[in-house]
Amino acid sequence: MNQPIQLLGISNAIVDILAHIEDSFLEQIGAARGSMTLIDEQRAREIYSMMGPATEMSGGSVANTVAGFANLGGSAAYIGRVKADQLGAIFNHDMRSLGIDVRLPPGKDGAPTARSHILISADGQRTMQTYLGACMELSVSDITPESVGTPKAVLIEGYVWDLPEGPALTQKAMAIAAQNGTAVVLSLSDSFCVERHRDSFMQAIRNHVDIVVADEDEVAALLQTEKFEDMLTSLDDYDNLFAITRSENGSVIVHGDQKIVQAATAVDTVIDTTGAGDAYTAGFLYGWVNDYPLAECARIGTFCGTTVIQQVGGRIEPGLLDSYRSE
Amino acid sequence: MNQPIQLLGISNAIVDILAHIEDSFLEQIGAARGSMTLIDEQRAREIYSMMGPATEMSGGSVANTVAGFANLGGSAAYIGRVKADQLGAIFNHDMRSLGIDVRLPPGKDGAPTARSHILISADGQRTMQTYLGACMELSVSDITPESVGTPKAVLIEGYVWDLPEGPALTQKAMAIAAQNGTAVVLSLSDSFCVERHRDSFMQAIRNHVDIVVADEDEVAALLQTEKFEDMLTSLDDYDNLFAITRSENGSVIVHGDQKIVQAATAVDTVIDTTGAGDAYTAGFLYGWVNDYPLAECARIGTFCGTTVIQQVGGRIEPGLLDSYRSE
């Protein structure tokens, strides 16, 4: 390790299979526009065989954030499970090539590396059909004081709670973080994920989590509120820091009495919304680990999210912060 | 088979690994800007480990042309060797999803599916480091009256002559084509490839080839001429149809006494020149198999090539001909 790690990500390690589709394709496979559905290997084969030509690139929500964070110049480490197959090699290569310290070796046996079929509609909306494969084998024994280390923050993905040992391994990671003074950041992943694990998330937020990153639908699902104003009122009961993205309505940072409203940046053409939230989180956390004021963290997050929706694929390119600074 | 096949491609089946680079990276690996170098598996691992995050997509020169041809609405078939690994599955999926009749099953043993590391400079120039892997196992026994069928044209890639059984298998394919009245189209691939196989190419052109598709550097290497005017004069000795691309100078079609000059289309920003020639060939051959006048074939080719240099990656998207027709 050349420098102390600022951010450790723990998440599903996934290769994205991106293709543009007509919305009729979603009807054909029975998928709701904008949803993320977990599918098994058989169904993954069926969907793939029905899809047009695709582009493959490393993905996964928190993995995208960690990659973006490294591209911004942050020092990062990563815990996620791939198999020792070609897609696993691609995933680990792409992380390592950004200087990210990949903590787990690829698995020799078991299910293949995970893949997410990302179906991009003409308006940039994404619908995901995800086969978790090797991710399902992430285990409690993978989380140790050595693999976690002593980063400034550990970012855990809500989707990890979907894994068989997910609740136990996140518990262990949060306990190690507490011992080391590492901040715990929870990404709520998506609102269906929140519905699946509301009680666990709530308990984690009450007891272990310092920062919650989410979009407003996810926070609404968590707090079971309908109106945005009611959501803000409910947040009065929490002393965690919430960074909440709101698409074209920008974002809002809530921390105790502090409330920071950040406007969105107007964009001519949205190419692909994949990873906009992940990129926002990368920028926000880059500012946070560097002790920037929260308003500045929100501005960097917005810049990263705005950049990503104007390209295909969810990852931000190196040198992005130079463009931000020259604006 | 639902409709008679118009175009059969025989070529190296390759997955592209695309990444943007600084030109200093080329110095570091000792590669000449714009070159295509064949590398072994060990060197492929080294180069990949030095590269930044990449995007993977099906590629290969003539495979790109066949995919583009199918996307334009042509009926196509394909002969090329992949292994039964994840990259091979991606390659075959991408071809089949365009309705292309993939004639060979993936190999069970042997080298992995081929990959080409495509290093894209800031100005869009591409430099390729290609590991041929499973392609090397394409054999004479793969070429049969059944696998070739009776297409209107068979398009063979110059690079196939680099394979151990390449000269013999192309000979067999051209003999089968001759028996069935199938036109033989030869893509010269690149000027170093022409240097490697000039005598074989010359013999094929004199005896079997109907159409030669190439850029002007490749034709210059073939005829050993320096000036463009001398090249045109030399072509007087050939009765083959030559479709010659000239980058920003457009293209020229030469067939006996007939000479058609097609201007290039001005482009604001070149993103990536990968596959511009392959896309031109797709458009040109689409016109040719449909008996369009040669000038129209050249215009469609130019439209396809112009589109491809304004995007990352070498393949043309479905529906492109609609944009052409509405211009």
Contacts between the chains, C-beta under 8 A, distances in Angstrom:
chain1	res1	chain2	res2	distance
A	20	B	317	7.6
A	48	B	93	6.3
A	49	B	93	7.1
A	49	B	96	7.9
A	49	B	97	8.0
A	51	B	93	7.8
A	51	B	97	6.3
A	52	B	97	4.8
A	52	B	98	7.3
A	52	B	318	7.2
A	53	B	57	7.7
A	53	B	58	6.7
A	53	B	67	6.9
A	53	B	93	7.9
A	53	B	94	4.1
A	53	B	97	5.5
A	53	B	98	6.3
A	53	B	315	6.7
A	54	B	57	7.6
A	54	B	90	7.6
A	54	B	93	7.6
A	54	B	94	6.7
A	55	B	55	5.8
A	55	B	56	7.1
A	55	B	57	4.7
A	55	B	313	7.1
A	56	B	55	7.1
A	56	B	56	4.1
A	56	B	57	6.8
A	56	B	90	6.4
A	57	B	53	7.7
A	57	B	54	7.5
A	57	B	55	4.6
A	57	B	56	6.8
A	58	B	53	6.7
A	67	B	53	7.0
A	85	B	85	7.9
A	85	B	86	5.8
A	86	B	85	5.8
A	86	B	86	4.1
A	86	B	87	5.3
A	86	B	112	7.4
A	87	B	86	5.3
A	90	B	54	7.6
A	90	B	56	6.4
A	93	B	48	6.3
A	93	B	49	7.1
A	93	B	51	7.8
A	93	B	53	7.8
A	93	B	54	7.6
A	94	B	53	4.1
A	94	B	54	6.7
A	96	B	49	8.0
A	97	B	49	8.0
A	97	B	51	6.3
A	97	B	52	4.8
A	97	B	53	5.5
A	98	B	52	7.3
A	98	B	53	6.3
A	112	B	86	7.4
A	313	B	55	7.0
A	315	B	53	6.7
A	317	B	20	7.6
A	318	B	52	7.2
